[in-house]
Amino acid sequence: MNLQRKSGVGRFIFLLVAILILAGCTRLATLHFYRAAYPIHYRETVLACAKERGLAPELVFAVIHCESGFDHQAVSHVEARGLMQITEDTFEWARWRMGDDEDRTFGDMFEPETNIRYGTAILSLLTEEFKGEREVLAAYHAGWGNVKNWLSREEYSRDGSTLDYIPFGDTRAYVAKVLQTKKIYSQLYQF
């Protein structure tokens, strides 16, 4: 009887250890899967530009992930280019606001470092203008003028600085997606 009890305890401990090992492997596999799905390509450039502009790196990674999926050659249906999907008008506005006298052209938006530099400058400029991340992201997606208009209308903003409702469905979905992606980046990485 004592031998059977020892044998049963041994099997229990073996089974418990096996379950713990499998759980650990599953957690590592899950972490590996999520990090593959939410990469941090161009890490050094993103971290440097985010720090320079006072932005959370996970926000910049989330915008890149949602805008282009890290495809530096991406072009949208409105001709936005590169990692952070910058349009020509927005590029020119950012150049003017940054006081940029470098010999840059809209064609340079396919260069990852240049695109990230301008994209983070745009996010930073919008952060100076708007109160919260939802408003900043709405402006990044739908334009500064649209968000200013929405904030001035009571059906979209009760206080004039926070959007209670984003009237463009695609912009509403974009803002939610970027914020969810930012949350995932925050959970996966320590910046």
N, C-alpha and C positions, 0 to 999 in steps of 0.2 A: 504494500500500500504506500509506503514512504517513497519507494522508487517510482510509482505511478504519479505521485504528487510532484516529485522533482521533474519528471518527464513532462508533465502538464505545464508546470511553471516554466520550464525551458522553452516549450513550444510557444507559450504565451509571450515570453520575452522576445523570442525570435520573430514572431508575428508582429509584435509592437515595433521592434527595430526596423523590420521590413516596411511597415506602414510609414514610419517616420522618414525613412530613406526615400520612399516613393513620393511622399509629400514634398520633401525637399527638392527632389528632382523635378517634380511637377511645377513647383514654384520657380525654380531656375529656368525651366523651359518656357514658362509663361512670361517671365521677365525678359528672356531672350526674344521671344516672339514680339512682345510689345515694343522693345527697343528697336527691333528690325522694322516694325510698322511705323514707329515714330523716331526716325533717325535724327542725328545732330550733325549732318553734313555742314561744312563750312564753319565749324565750331569756333575756331579762333577769330574769324572775321565777325561772326555774330556777336561773340562775347565782347570784343573790342568796340564794335559800333554801338552795341546796347549800353555798355558802360559809358562811352563818350556822350551818349544822348540821354542817359538817365532812364533807360527802359529796362524792363524785366526781360532777360534773355528768353525765358519760356514764352513770352508774348511774341517775340520776333520769330522764334522757331515755329510757333503755332500759325502765324500769318504765312510764313513760307510754306509750311506743310499744306495749309488750306488753299493758298493761292496757286501754287505750281507743283506741289508734291516733290519739291527739290529739283525740278527740271529747269535748268538755267536757260534752256532754249524755248521755253513755253511762250506761246502767243495766244491771247484770248480772242474772242469774237469782236472785241472792241479795240484790238491791236495793242493791248497791254503786253508788256514784255518782261521776260526774265523771272527770276525767283520770286520777287515780291509783286510782280504784275503791275508795272508802272506804265501809265499812258504817256503819250508825248506831251499833252497839256500839263499833266501833273509833274513830269520831269522838268519842264520849263519853269513852272511855278516854284518847284523846289530849288532849282538853280538860282532863281532870282531871290528867294527868301534866304538861302544859305549865303548869298553874296559870292557864289562860286564863279571864279573867273578862269577856271581850268578849261582847256580845250576839249570839252566833253560833248558828245552828240547823243541823240536818242539811240543810235545803234550800239552805244556802249552799255545799254541796259541788259545786254546778253552776257556781259562780264559779271560773274558772281560777286566779286568784291565791290564793284561799282554799284551794282543793283542793290546790294545790302546797305551800302553807305547811303544811297539816296532813299531807299525804303525806310530806314531807321530815322533819317532826317525828317521825312514826311510824317511818320508816326509821332516823332517828338514835337513837330510843329502843331500837329493836331492835339497833342496832349496839353500844350500851352493854351490852346483855344477852348477845349471842352473839358467838362468836369470829370467824367468817368470813362472807363474803358469801353462801355457800350457805345457811348457817343463817339469816341475816337474811332472805334472800329466801323461804326455806321458811316462816318465821314470818309474813312479810308475806302470803303466799298461804294457808297452812293454819292460821295462828294460833299465838300464843305458846305456849299450853298444849300443843298437839300436838308442837311442836319440843322443849319441855322434857321431855315424856314420851319421845320418841324418843331424846333424848340420855341418858336414864337407863336405856335398855335396850341390853344388849350386842349384840343382833342388828342394831342400827342404828348404834351408836356404841361403838367400842372404848375411847375415852379419856374419854367423857362430855362432851366439848366440841365435837367435830367429827362431823358426820353422815357415816357411811360409806355409808349407804343411806337413801333417803327412801321410806317405804312407800306413800305416796299417789302413784299414777302421774301424776295431773294436776299435782300439786305438783312431782314430779321433772321432768316435761316443762317446766313453767313456769320452774323455776330454770335449767335448761339453756338455754331460749329467752332469758331475760333476760340471762344471762351472755354468750351469743353476740351478742345485740343490743348489749350494752355494748361488746364488742370491736369491733364494726362502727363504733359511734359514736366510739370512740377512734381508729380508723384514718381516719375521714372528717373529723374536726374537731379543732382544737387549742383546748382550753378553758383 
